[in-house]
Structure formats: C-alpha cells, structure tokens
Amino acid sequence: MTEQEQRVQMVALAKSLFERGYATGGAGNLSVRLDDNRVLTTPTGSCFGRLDPETLSVVSMTGEHLSGSKPSKEASFHLEIYKNREQAGAIVHLHSTYLTALSCLDGLDKSNAIQAFTPYYVMRVGKLPVVDYFNPGDPCIGMELGKLAPDFRAYLLANHGPVVTGKDLVDATDNAEELEETAKLYFQLKGSKVAYLSDENVAYLETRGA
C-alpha cells in the first residue's frame, strides 16, 4: 500500500470510529508504520471525524517531526511500542466509553484486566495488561508500554483508555473494536455468574489468532 493510500485509509477508519462513538472531540490517536524510520500519525488535538489526509503528521522513529501538522504528544508512546514490537504495523489509541470506564476501576488484575469469556477476545487481543496512571504526555507511559510491547498486543492505560496494535491499521481497528465490545459485555455481565473459558481453551485459542 502506498503512503497516499495509507493516508486515505487512516482518514476513513478514523471517521468510521468517530461516527460510531468510539472517539469524541479531539481524543485518541492513530498511527501506521510507513517504513523502518517513518510513522504516519494523527495530529495533536485532531478530531477523528474531521481529518485531512494531506495534513496528517509524519515523525521519525526518534520522534523528529518530519512533515504535516504538529503530531500528538502521545506519538512518543506509539514509537516505543514500534521499537519493541516488530509485529506492530499500526496502533489505535481510543478513549472509548467501556474501556475507559474499565480503566478507572480500582483493583483490576494488572496482568490481565479482563478474564477471558469469549474466544474472540483471546484470538484478537489475548490479554490486557494495565499500565499504572501517568499524566498525559508523561514519558513514563512510553517506557511502560515499551516493556510490555514484546509480549502483548493491547494495553489498558489506567484512568485513560486502551492502546491496541495490529499488523496494519485495519487489523488494529478490528482488534480495538473487539476489545471495546468485550469491555461492554464485561459491564453487562457484572453481578452474573460468568462461565469463563478454561485455561486449556485459552491456550488453544492463543495459537489460533484472529
């Protein structure tokens, strides 16, 4: 896919996320690895519903602003994931309703915020580790994500929201949508006796992938 095609695709997927309520206002950001040294990302404060393919930001893997509008300060944690997870071709960071609500709960299992109860969560996401709260833009967010990146596809920033990777932007978006749906089900099932998947089934599903 050419860079221009990547730009058009990013705008289209962002608009779809916005129109379906996964993103509001200027919250959240998307990125795509263009090559070994360049990342295409949404500009700072930009609304997913009003992006322009020509003004998307391009940054180097060292964080240098190469072209387009000013990148989000959160582009730095995207870069740490790319540096530490070779399989990541794109990243979706949302402040989606159910996952953000989940991120605000006390007492979450930091190693996996959602115990598996559907096969699709396991195949698309696997596990959801929690990163302790840091103020937006704090470099510690990137440091913590970099540590988790080799072993996990998605992460939950405490009191903030989800960060989800994929082999490309379509895959990352699909993974993010599945994760948000899982969080929605998590809240709908609260107070009910849930039939969680067995360790054996989880292990099998982890070998299958999406």
PyMOL commands that set and color helices and strands:
alter all, ss='L'
color gray80, all
select helices_A, chain A and resi 3-19+48-50+75-84+97-103+119-124+139-148+169-189+199-208
alter helices_A, ss='H'
color red, helices_A
select strands_A, chain A and resi 29-33+38-41+57-60+65-67+90-93+130-131+154-157+161-166
alter strands_A, ss='S'
color yellow, strands_A
deselect
rebuild
show_as cartoon
